[in-house]
Amino acid sequence: MNTEQRARLLTETQETAARLNQLNSFMATDGFPKLETEDKDLLYKQQRVMSKYVQILGKRLKRAGRTFEHASETER
């Protein structure tokens, strides 16, 4: 993987992690429990998939010689 590809992968990872953090933050608000059950279920599924995606991107970065540790907003 060349330098440009690593840079794009890092950017994608950071942006996806930021969106996951935003989703996690929303899910921690008072408004989330007020959503309909189906909407909450879909957001939970989205959260799991996004988390897995960030993990996969992180593994790809590691293989490319870069590290990325995702810390959710609640862990900071």
HTML snippet that shows the backbone in 3Dmol.js (N, CA, C, O; Angstrom):
<script src="https://3Dmol.org/build/3Dmol-min.js"></script>
<div id="view" style="width:600px;height:400px;position:relative"></div>
<script>
const pdb = `
ATOM      1  N   MET A   1       0.858  -1.176   0.000  1.00  0.00           N
ATOM      2  CA  MET A   1       0.000   0.000   0.000  1.00  0.00           C
ATOM      3  C   MET A   1       0.902   1.237   0.000  1.00  0.00           C
ATOM      4  O   MET A   1       1.804   1.361   0.829  1.00  0.00           O
ATOM      5  N   ASN A   2       0.650   2.132  -0.925  1.00  0.00           N
ATOM      6  CA  ASN A   2       1.492   3.322  -1.001  1.00  0.00           C
ATOM      7  C   ASN A   2       1.029   4.402  -0.018  1.00  0.00           C
ATOM      8  O   ASN A   2       0.005   4.251   0.647  1.00  0.00           O
ATOM      9  N   THR A   3       1.776   5.459   0.059  1.00  0.00           N
ATOM     10  CA  THR A   3       1.518   6.534   1.020  1.00  0.00           C
ATOM     11  C   THR A   3       0.141   7.163   0.819  1.00  0.00           C
ATOM     12  O   THR A   3      -0.567   7.438   1.788  1.00  0.00           O
ATOM     13  N   GLU A   4      -0.235   7.388  -0.434  1.00  0.00           N
ATOM     14  CA  GLU A   4      -1.541   7.998  -0.718  1.00  0.00           C
ATOM     15  C   GLU A   4      -2.678   7.070  -0.281  1.00  0.00           C
ATOM     16  O   GLU A   4      -3.672   7.532   0.279  1.00  0.00           O
ATOM     17  N   GLN A   5      -2.540   5.785  -0.531  1.00  0.00           N
ATOM     18  CA  GLN A   5      -3.573   4.829  -0.124  1.00  0.00           C
ATOM     19  C   GLN A   5      -3.690   4.772   1.398  1.00  0.00           C
ATOM     20  O   GLN A   5      -4.795   4.714   1.938  1.00  0.00           O
ATOM     21  N   ARG A   6      -2.553   4.788   2.084  1.00  0.00           N
ATOM     22  CA  ARG A   6      -2.575   4.788   3.561  1.00  0.00           C
ATOM     23  C   ARG A   6      -3.253   6.042   4.087  1.00  0.00           C
ATOM     24  O   ARG A   6      -4.020   5.984   5.048  1.00  0.00           O
ATOM     25  N   ALA A   7      -2.969   7.173   3.458  1.00  0.00           N
ATOM     26  CA  ALA A   7      -3.580   8.441   3.890  1.00  0.00           C
ATOM     27  C   ALA A   7      -5.093   8.399   3.694  1.00  0.00           C
ATOM     28  O   ALA A   7      -5.843   8.842   4.563  1.00  0.00           O
ATOM     29  N   ARG A   8      -5.543   7.868   2.556  1.00  0.00           N
ATOM     30  CA  ARG A   8      -6.988   7.765   2.313  1.00  0.00           C
ATOM     31  C   ARG A   8      -7.643   6.809   3.298  1.00  0.00           C
ATOM     32  O   ARG A   8      -8.746   7.067   3.781  1.00  0.00           O
ATOM     33  N   LEU A   9      -6.968   5.710   3.594  1.00  0.00           N
ATOM     34  CA  LEU A   9      -7.498   4.739   4.551  1.00  0.00           C
ATOM     35  C   LEU A   9      -7.589   5.359   5.946  1.00  0.00           C
ATOM     36  O   LEU A   9      -8.575   5.154   6.654  1.00  0.00           O
ATOM     37  N   LEU A  10      -6.572   6.108   6.335  1.00  0.00           N
ATOM     38  CA  LEU A  10      -6.603   6.773   7.638  1.00  0.00           C
ATOM     39  C   LEU A  10      -7.750   7.780   7.701  1.00  0.00           C
ATOM     40  O   LEU A  10      -8.464   7.847   8.702  1.00  0.00           O
ATOM     41  N   THR A  11      -7.929   8.555   6.646  1.00  0.00           N
ATOM     42  CA  THR A  11      -9.018   9.535   6.604  1.00  0.00           C
ATOM     43  C   THR A  11     -10.377   8.842   6.713  1.00  0.00           C
ATOM     44  O   THR A  11     -11.248   9.281   7.465  1.00  0.00           O
ATOM     45  N   GLU A  12     -10.549   7.758   5.958  1.00  0.00           N
ATOM     46  CA  GLU A  12     -11.807   7.012   6.005  1.00  0.00           C
ATOM     47  C   GLU A  12     -12.063   6.471   7.414  1.00  0.00           C
ATOM     48  O   GLU A  12     -13.187   6.512   7.913  1.00  0.00           O
ATOM     49  N   THR A  13     -11.019   5.974   8.033  1.00  0.00           N
ATOM     50  CA  THR A  13     -11.150   5.426   9.387  1.00  0.00           C
ATOM     51  C   THR A  13     -11.538   6.521  10.380  1.00  0.00           C
ATOM     52  O   THR A  13     -12.439   6.335  11.197  1.00  0.00           O
ATOM     53  N   GLN A  14     -10.858   7.653  10.304  1.00  0.00           N
ATOM     54  CA  GLN A  14     -11.155   8.765  11.214  1.00  0.00           C
ATOM     55  C   GLN A  14     -12.571   9.284  11.015  1.00  0.00           C
ATOM     56  O   GLN A  14     -13.280   9.543  11.988  1.00  0.00           O
ATOM     57  N   GLU A  15     -12.988   9.438   9.759  1.00  0.00           N
ATOM     58  CA  GLU A  15     -14.333   9.947   9.487  1.00  0.00           C
ATOM     59  C   GLU A  15     -15.408   8.970   9.952  1.00  0.00           C
ATOM     60  O   GLU A  15     -16.424   9.381  10.514  1.00  0.00           O
ATOM     61  N   THR A  16     -15.187   7.691   9.720  1.00  0.00           N
ATOM     62  CA  THR A  16     -16.163   6.686  10.141  1.00  0.00           C
ATOM     63  C   THR A  16     -16.232   6.626  11.662  1.00  0.00           C
ATOM     64  O   THR A  16     -17.320   6.519  12.228  1.00  0.00           O
ATOM     65  N   ALA A  17     -15.086   6.693  12.325  1.00  0.00           N
ATOM     66  CA  ALA A  17     -15.062   6.691  13.788  1.00  0.00           C
ATOM     67  C   ALA A  17     -15.775   7.921  14.339  1.00  0.00           C
ATOM     68  O   ALA A  17     -16.479   7.831  15.345  1.00  0.00           O
ATOM     69  N   ALA A  18     -15.600   9.063  13.692  1.00  0.00           N
ATOM     70  CA  ALA A  18     -16.279  10.285  14.137  1.00  0.00           C
ATOM     71  C   ALA A  18     -17.797  10.136  13.999  1.00  0.00           C
ATOM     72  O   ALA A  18     -18.547  10.552  14.883  1.00  0.00           O
ATOM     73  N   ARG A  19     -18.248   9.542  12.888  1.00  0.00           N
ATOM     74  CA  ARG A  19     -19.690   9.325  12.715  1.00  0.00           C
ATOM     75  C   ARG A  19     -20.217   8.335  13.749  1.00  0.00           C
ATOM     76  O   ARG A  19     -21.323   8.500  14.262  1.00  0.00           O
ATOM     77  N   LEU A  20     -19.431   7.313  14.052  1.00  0.00           N
ATOM     78  CA  LEU A  20     -19.825   6.365  15.089  1.00  0.00           C
ATOM     79  C   LEU A  20     -19.919   7.064  16.441  1.00  0.00           C
ATOM     80  O   LEU A  20     -20.851   6.808  17.204  1.00  0.00           O
ATOM     81  N   ASN A  21     -18.975   7.937  16.744  1.00  0.00           N
ATOM     82  CA  ASN A  21     -19.032   8.697  17.995  1.00  0.00           C
ATOM     83  C   ASN A  21     -20.285   9.567  18.054  1.00  0.00           C
ATOM     84  O   ASN A  21     -20.915   9.685  19.105  1.00  0.00           O
ATOM     85  N   GLN A  22     -20.645  10.177  16.919  1.00  0.00           N
ATOM     86  CA  GLN A  22     -21.862  10.994  16.884  1.00  0.00           C
ATOM     87  C   GLN A  22     -23.096  10.136  17.134  1.00  0.00           C
ATOM     88  O   GLN A  22     -24.005  10.548  17.855  1.00  0.00           O
ATOM     89  N   LEU A  23     -23.134   8.955  16.547  1.00  0.00           N
ATOM     90  CA  LEU A  23     -24.253   8.044  16.763  1.00  0.00           C
ATOM     91  C   LEU A  23     -24.315   7.632  18.225  1.00  0.00           C
ATOM     92  O   LEU A  23     -25.387   7.636  18.831  1.00  0.00           O
ATOM     93  N   ASN A  24     -23.160   7.272  18.795  1.00  0.00           N
ATOM     94  CA  ASN A  24     -23.115   6.891  20.208  1.00  0.00           C
ATOM     95  C   ASN A  24     -23.599   8.027  21.098  1.00  0.00           C
ATOM     96  O   ASN A  24     -24.325   7.800  22.066  1.00  0.00           O
ATOM     97  N   SER A  25     -23.198   9.242  20.769  1.00  0.00           N
ATOM     98  CA  SER A  25     -23.630  10.401  21.552  1.00  0.00           C
ATOM     99  C   SER A  25     -25.139  10.581  21.468  1.00  0.00           C
ATOM    100  O   SER A  25     -25.794  10.837  22.479  1.00  0.00           O
ATOM    101  N   PHE A  26     -25.695  10.447  20.262  1.00  0.00           N
ATOM    102  CA  PHE A  26     -27.140  10.569  20.112  1.00  0.00           C
ATOM    103  C   PHE A  26     -27.862   9.495  20.913  1.00  0.00           C
ATOM    104  O   PHE A  26     -28.878   9.765  21.552  1.00  0.00           O
ATOM    105  N   MET A  27     -27.336   8.281  20.876  1.00  0.00           N
ATOM    106  CA  MET A  27     -27.985   7.171  21.566  1.00  0.00           C
ATOM    107  C   MET A  27     -27.940   7.346  23.090  1.00  0.00           C
ATOM    108  O   MET A  27     -28.683   6.686  23.816  1.00  0.00           O
ATOM    109  N   ALA A  28     -27.080   8.224  23.561  1.00  0.00           N
ATOM    110  CA  ALA A  28     -26.987   8.496  24.995  1.00  0.00           C
ATOM    111  C   ALA A  28     -27.866   9.669  25.428  1.00  0.00           C
ATOM    112  O   ALA A  28     -27.894  10.015  26.610  1.00  0.00           O
ATOM    113  N   THR A  29     -28.586  10.288  24.479  1.00  0.00           N
ATOM    114  CA  THR A  29     -29.440  11.434  24.821  1.00  0.00           C
ATOM    115  C   THR A  29     -30.801  10.973  25.333  1.00  0.00           C
ATOM    116  O   THR A  29     -31.166   9.803  25.223  1.00  0.00           O
ATOM    117  N   ASP A  30     -31.529  11.918  25.889  1.00  0.00           N
ATOM    118  CA  ASP A  30     -32.888  11.634  26.358  1.00  0.00           C
ATOM    119  C   ASP A  30     -33.852  11.372  25.208  1.00  0.00           C
ATOM    120  O   ASP A  30     -34.907  10.769  25.406  1.00  0.00           O
ATOM    121  N   GLY A  31     -33.498  11.819  24.013  1.00  0.00           N
ATOM    122  CA  GLY A  31     -34.382  11.642  22.868  1.00  0.00           C
ATOM    123  C   GLY A  31     -34.382  10.222  22.320  1.00  0.00           C
ATOM    124  O   GLY A  31     -35.375   9.777  21.745  1.00  0.00           O
ATOM    125  N   PHE A  32     -33.278   9.511  22.494  1.00  0.00           N
ATOM    126  CA  PHE A  32     -33.187   8.168  21.924  1.00  0.00           C
ATOM    127  C   PHE A  32     -34.254   7.218  22.458  1.00  0.00           C
ATOM    128  O   PHE A  32     -34.898   6.537  21.660  1.00  0.00           O
ATOM    129  N   PRO A  33     -34.472   7.140  23.771  1.00  0.00           N
ATOM    130  CA  PRO A  33     -35.493   6.210  24.266  1.00  0.00           C
ATOM    131  C   PRO A  33     -36.912   6.537  23.785  1.00  0.00           C
ATOM    132  O   PRO A  33     -37.796   5.682  23.834  1.00  0.00           O
ATOM    133  N   LYS A  34     -37.124   7.744  23.332  1.00  0.00           N
ATOM    134  CA  LYS A  34     -38.448   8.157  22.878  1.00  0.00           C
ATOM    135  C   LYS A  34     -38.747   7.705  21.451  1.00  0.00           C
ATOM    136  O   LYS A  34     -39.887   7.803  20.997  1.00  0.00           O
ATOM    137  N   LEU A  35     -37.739   7.214  20.747  1.00  0.00           N
ATOM    138  CA  LEU A  35     -37.945   6.740  19.382  1.00  0.00           C
ATOM    139  C   LEU A  35     -38.785   5.468  19.385  1.00  0.00           C
ATOM    140  O   LEU A  35     -38.881   4.766  20.392  1.00  0.00           O
ATOM    141  N   GLU A  36     -39.385   5.192  18.244  1.00  0.00           N
ATOM    142  CA  GLU A  36     -40.128   3.946  18.108  1.00  0.00           C
ATOM    143  C   GLU A  36     -39.152   2.773  18.188  1.00  0.00           C
ATOM    144  O   GLU A  36     -37.977   2.901  17.843  1.00  0.00           O
ATOM    145  N   THR A  37     -39.655   1.640  18.645  1.00  0.00           N
ATOM    146  CA  THR A  37     -38.818   0.460  18.855  1.00  0.00           C
ATOM    147  C   THR A  37     -38.063   0.060  17.591  1.00  0.00           C
ATOM    148  O   THR A  37     -36.874  -0.250  17.653  1.00  0.00           O
ATOM    149  N   GLU A  38     -38.736   0.064  16.460  1.00  0.00           N
ATOM    150  CA  GLU A  38     -38.073  -0.340  15.218  1.00  0.00           C
ATOM    151  C   GLU A  38     -36.911   0.592  14.870  1.00  0.00           C
ATOM    152  O   GLU A  38     -35.863   0.142  14.407  1.00  0.00           O
ATOM    153  N   ASP A  39     -37.105   1.892  15.096  1.00  0.00           N
ATOM    154  CA  ASP A  39     -36.033   2.854  14.826  1.00  0.00           C
ATOM    155  C   ASP A  39     -34.845   2.622  15.758  1.00  0.00           C
ATOM    156  O   ASP A  39     -33.694   2.666  15.322  1.00  0.00           O
ATOM    157  N   LYS A  40     -35.119   2.375  17.032  1.00  0.00           N
ATOM    158  CA  LYS A  40     -34.033   2.091  17.978  1.00  0.00           C
ATOM    159  C   LYS A  40     -33.294   0.816  17.585  1.00  0.00           C
ATOM    160  O   LYS A  40     -32.065   0.765  17.625  1.00  0.00           O
ATOM    161  N   ASP A  41     -34.050  -0.209  17.206  1.00  0.00           N
ATOM    162  CA  ASP A  41     -33.418  -1.471  16.789  1.00  0.00           C
ATOM    163  C   ASP A  41     -32.503  -1.259  15.588  1.00  0.00           C
ATOM    164  O   ASP A  41     -31.398  -1.799  15.533  1.00  0.00           O
ATOM    165  N   LEU A  42     -32.972  -0.469  14.627  1.00  0.00           N
ATOM    166  CA  LEU A  42     -32.151  -0.194  13.447  1.00  0.00           C
ATOM    167  C   LEU A  42     -30.888   0.577  13.815  1.00  0.00           C
ATOM    168  O   LEU A  42     -29.817   0.312  13.270  1.00  0.00           O
ATOM    169  N   LEU A  43     -31.010   1.523  14.731  1.00  0.00           N
ATOM    170  CA  LEU A  43     -29.832   2.285  15.154  1.00  0.00           C
ATOM    171  C   LEU A  43     -28.845   1.410  15.920  1.00  0.00           C
ATOM    172  O   LEU A  43     -27.634   1.574  15.776  1.00  0.00           O
ATOM    173  N   TYR A  44     -29.349   0.485  16.728  1.00  0.00           N
ATOM    174  CA  TYR A  44     -28.459  -0.457  17.405  1.00  0.00           C
ATOM    175  C   TYR A  44     -27.704  -1.313  16.388  1.00  0.00           C
ATOM    176  O   TYR A  44     -26.505  -1.551  16.531  1.00  0.00           O
ATOM    177  N   LYS A  45     -28.417  -1.768  15.366  1.00  0.00           N
ATOM    178  CA  LYS A  45     -27.766  -2.568  14.318  1.00  0.00           C
ATOM    179  C   LYS A  45     -26.728  -1.733  13.583  1.00  0.00           C
ATOM    180  O   LYS A  45     -25.625  -2.204  13.303  1.00  0.00           O
ATOM    181  N   GLN A  46     -27.086  -0.494  13.273  1.00  0.00           N
ATOM    182  CA  GLN A  46     -26.154   0.405  12.596  1.00  0.00           C
ATOM    183  C   GLN A  46     -24.904   0.605  13.452  1.00  0.00           C
ATOM    184  O   GLN A  46     -23.785   0.586  12.940  1.00  0.00           O
ATOM    185  N   GLN A  47     -25.098   0.794  14.739  1.00  0.00           N
ATOM    186  CA  GLN A  47     -23.982   0.993  15.656  1.00  0.00           C
ATOM    187  C   GLN A  47     -23.033  -0.211  15.645  1.00  0.00           C
ATOM    188  O   GLN A  47     -21.814  -0.046  15.604  1.00  0.00           O
ATOM    189  N   ARG A  48     -23.600  -1.420  15.682  1.00  0.00           N
ATOM    190  CA  ARG A  48     -22.770  -2.628  15.677  1.00  0.00           C
ATOM    191  C   ARG A  48     -21.985  -2.762  14.370  1.00  0.00           C
ATOM    192  O   ARG A  48     -20.802  -3.104  14.377  1.00  0.00           O
ATOM    193  N   VAL A  49     -22.659  -2.488  13.250  1.00  0.00           N
ATOM    194  CA  VAL A  49     -21.996  -2.609  11.959  1.00  0.00           C
ATOM    195  C   VAL A  49     -20.896  -1.560  11.813  1.00  0.00           C
ATOM    196  O   VAL A  49     -19.799  -1.862  11.344  1.00  0.00           O
ATOM    197  N   MET A  50     -21.196  -0.335  12.214  1.00  0.00           N
ATOM    198  CA  MET A  50     -20.188   0.723  12.121  1.00  0.00           C
ATOM    199  C   MET A  50     -18.993   0.411  13.008  1.00  0.00           C
ATOM    200  O   MET A  50     -17.851   0.647  12.615  1.00  0.00           O
ATOM    201  N   SER A  51     -19.242  -0.112  14.187  1.00  0.00           N
ATOM    202  CA  SER A  51     -18.156  -0.476  15.094  1.00  0.00           C
ATOM    203  C   SER A  51     -17.273  -1.555  14.466  1.00  0.00           C
ATOM    204  O   SER A  51     -16.046  -1.466  14.522  1.00  0.00           O
ATOM    205  N   LYS A  52     -17.887  -2.556  13.880  1.00  0.00           N
ATOM    206  CA  LYS A  52     -17.130  -3.614  13.211  1.00  0.00           C
ATOM    207  C   LYS A  52     -16.339  -3.040  12.041  1.00  0.00           C
ATOM    208  O   LYS A  52     -15.185  -3.410  11.826  1.00  0.00           O
ATOM    209  N   TYR A  53     -16.956  -2.144  11.292  1.00  0.00           N
ATOM    210  CA  TYR A  53     -16.297  -1.512  10.148  1.00  0.00           C
ATOM    211  C   TYR A  53     -15.052  -0.749  10.604  1.00  0.00           C
ATOM    212  O   TYR A  53     -13.999  -0.854   9.975  1.00  0.00           O
ATOM    213  N   VAL A  54     -15.164   0.015  11.687  1.00  0.00           N
ATOM    214  CA  VAL A  54     -14.021   0.760  12.209  1.00  0.00           C
ATOM    215  C   VAL A  54     -12.926  -0.221  12.645  1.00  0.00           C
ATOM    216  O   VAL A  54     -11.742   0.036  12.424  1.00  0.00           O
ATOM    217  N   GLN A  55     -13.309  -1.322  13.252  1.00  0.00           N
ATOM    218  CA  GLN A  55     -12.320  -2.328  13.648  1.00  0.00           C
ATOM    219  C   GLN A  55     -11.586  -2.895  12.431  1.00  0.00           C
ATOM    220  O   GLN A  55     -10.367  -3.063  12.457  1.00  0.00           O
ATOM    221  N   ILE A  56     -12.333  -3.188  11.372  1.00  0.00           N
ATOM    222  CA  ILE A  56     -11.728  -3.718  10.152  1.00  0.00           C
ATOM    223  C   ILE A  56     -10.778  -2.698   9.531  1.00  0.00           C
ATOM    224  O   ILE A  56      -9.667  -3.040   9.128  1.00  0.00           O
ATOM    225  N   LEU A  57     -11.217  -1.456   9.455  1.00  0.00           N
ATOM    226  CA  LEU A  57     -10.343  -0.411   8.924  1.00  0.00           C
ATOM    227  C   LEU A  57      -9.079  -0.279   9.768  1.00  0.00           C
ATOM    228  O   LEU A  57      -7.986  -0.089   9.233  1.00  0.00           O
ATOM    229  N   GLY A  58      -9.231  -0.381  11.085  1.00  0.00           N
ATOM    230  CA  GLY A  58      -8.075  -0.317  11.973  1.00  0.00           C
ATOM    231  C   GLY A  58      -7.096  -1.455  11.721  1.00  0.00           C
ATOM    232  O   GLY A  58      -5.883  -1.250  11.759  1.00  0.00           O
ATOM    233  N   LYS A  59      -7.610  -2.646  11.464  1.00  0.00           N
ATOM    234  CA  LYS A  59      -6.745  -3.789  11.154  1.00  0.00           C
ATOM    235  C   LYS A  59      -6.021  -3.578   9.830  1.00  0.00           C
ATOM    236  O   LYS A  59      -4.849  -3.929   9.691  1.00  0.00           O
ATOM    237  N   ARG A  60      -6.723  -3.005   8.862  1.00  0.00           N
ATOM    238  CA  ARG A  60      -6.081  -2.706   7.579  1.00  0.00           C
ATOM    239  C   ARG A  60      -4.967  -1.681   7.758  1.00  0.00           C
ATOM    240  O   ARG A  60      -3.899  -1.803   7.158  1.00  0.00           O
ATOM    241  N   LEU A  61      -5.221  -0.670   8.588  1.00  0.00           N
ATOM    242  CA  LEU A  61      -4.188   0.326   8.870  1.00  0.00           C
ATOM    243  C   LEU A  61      -2.982  -0.316   9.543  1.00  0.00           C
ATOM    244  O   LEU A  61      -1.839  -0.008   9.206  1.00  0.00           O
ATOM    245  N   LYS A  62      -3.236  -1.193  10.477  1.00  0.00           N
ATOM    246  CA  LYS A  62      -2.145  -1.869  11.183  1.00  0.00           C
ATOM    247  C   LYS A  62      -1.288  -2.663  10.195  1.00  0.00           C
ATOM    248  O   LYS A  62      -0.060  -2.645  10.275  1.00  0.00           O
ATOM    249  N   ARG A  63      -1.940  -3.353   9.270  1.00  0.00           N
ATOM    250  CA  ARG A  63      -1.207  -4.112   8.254  1.00  0.00           C
ATOM    251  C   ARG A  63      -0.395  -3.182   7.354  1.00  0.00           C
ATOM    252  O   ARG A  63       0.621  -3.584   6.787  1.00  0.00           O
ATOM    253  N   ALA A  64      -0.850  -1.939   7.229  1.00  0.00           N
ATOM    254  CA  ALA A  64      -0.158  -0.957   6.394  1.00  0.00           C
ATOM    255  C   ALA A  64       0.886  -0.179   7.185  1.00  0.00           C
ATOM    256  O   ALA A  64       1.504   0.749   6.664  1.00  0.00           O
ATOM    257  N   GLY A  65       1.081  -0.566   8.458  1.00  0.00           N
ATOM    258  CA  GLY A  65       2.106   0.089   9.262  1.00  0.00           C
ATOM    259  C   GLY A  65       1.646   1.307  10.024  1.00  0.00           C
ATOM    260  O   GLY A  65       2.471   2.059  10.543  1.00  0.00           O
ATOM    261  N   ARG A  66       0.345   1.519  10.102  1.00  0.00           N
ATOM    262  CA  ARG A  66      -0.215   2.637  10.869  1.00  0.00           C
ATOM    263  C   ARG A  66      -1.072   2.078  11.976  1.00  0.00           C
ATOM    264  O   ARG A  66      -1.605   0.976  11.846  1.00  0.00           O
ATOM    265  N   THR A  67      -1.215   2.796  13.040  1.00  0.00           N
ATOM    266  CA  THR A  67      -2.097   2.345  14.112  1.00  0.00           C
ATOM    267  C   THR A  67      -3.242   3.328  14.270  1.00  0.00           C
ATOM    268  O   THR A  67      -3.114   4.520  13.988  1.00  0.00           O
ATOM    269  N   PHE A  68      -4.359   2.795  14.726  1.00  0.00           N
ATOM    270  CA  PHE A  68      -5.535   3.621  14.988  1.00  0.00           C
ATOM    271  C   PHE A  68      -6.286   2.974  16.139  1.00  0.00           C
ATOM    272  O   PHE A  68      -6.653   1.800  16.072  1.00  0.00           O
ATOM    273  N   GLU A  69      -6.508   3.731  17.174  1.00  0.00           N
ATOM    274  CA  GLU A  69      -7.287   3.258  18.314  1.00  0.00           C
ATOM    275  C   GLU A  69      -8.544   4.099  18.388  1.00  0.00           C
ATOM    276  O   GLU A  69      -8.482   5.321  18.523  1.00  0.00           O
ATOM    277  N   HIS A  70      -9.685   3.434  18.299  1.00  0.00           N
ATOM    278  CA  HIS A  70     -10.952   4.153  18.386  1.00  0.00           C
ATOM    279  C   HIS A  70     -11.394   4.209  19.841  1.00  0.00           C
ATOM    280  O   HIS A  70     -11.526   3.181  20.504  1.00  0.00           O
ATOM    281  N   ALA A  71     -11.616   5.392  20.312  1.00  0.00           N
ATOM    282  CA  ALA A  71     -12.173   5.595  21.654  1.00  0.00           C
ATOM    283  C   ALA A  71     -13.498   6.311  21.474  1.00  0.00           C
ATOM    284  O   ALA A  71     -13.558   7.380  20.868  1.00  0.00           O
ATOM    285  N   SER A  72     -14.546   5.726  21.996  1.00  0.00           N
ATOM    286  CA  SER A  72     -15.845   6.374  21.855  1.00  0.00           C
ATOM    287  C   SER A  72     -15.884   7.628  22.713  1.00  0.00           C
ATOM    288  O   SER A  72     -15.054   7.812  23.603  1.00  0.00           O
ATOM    289  N   GLU A  73     -16.839   8.471  22.443  1.00  0.00           N
ATOM    290  CA  GLU A  73     -16.998   9.721  23.195  1.00  0.00           C
ATOM    291  C   GLU A  73     -17.147   9.447  24.678  1.00  0.00           C
ATOM    292  O   GLU A  73     -16.671  10.225  25.504  1.00  0.00           O
ATOM    293  N   THR A  74     -17.801   8.352  25.023  1.00  0.00           N
ATOM    294  CA  THR A  74     -18.033   8.067  26.426  1.00  0.00           C
ATOM    295  C   THR A  74     -16.762   7.581  27.118  1.00  0.00           C
ATOM    296  O   THR A  74     -16.680   7.619  28.346  1.00  0.00           O
ATOM    297  N   GLU A  75     -15.764   7.123  26.347  1.00  0.00           N
ATOM    298  CA  GLU A  75     -14.514   6.661  26.934  1.00  0.00           C
ATOM    299  C   GLU A  75     -13.519   7.788  27.135  1.00  0.00           C
ATOM    300  O   GLU A  75     -12.522   7.611  27.835  1.00  0.00           O
ATOM    301  N   ARG A  76     -13.767   8.936  26.540  1.00  0.00           N
ATOM    302  CA  ARG A  76     -12.809  10.056  26.618  1.00  0.00           C
ATOM    303  C   ARG A  76     -12.997  10.867  27.855  1.00  0.00           C
ATOM    304  O   ARG A  76     -12.275  11.840  28.070  1.00  0.00           O
TER     305      ARG A  76
END
`;
const viewer = $3Dmol.createViewer("view");
viewer.addModel(pdb, "pdb");
viewer.setStyle({}, {cartoon: {color: "spectrum"}});
viewer.zoomTo();
viewer.render();
</script>
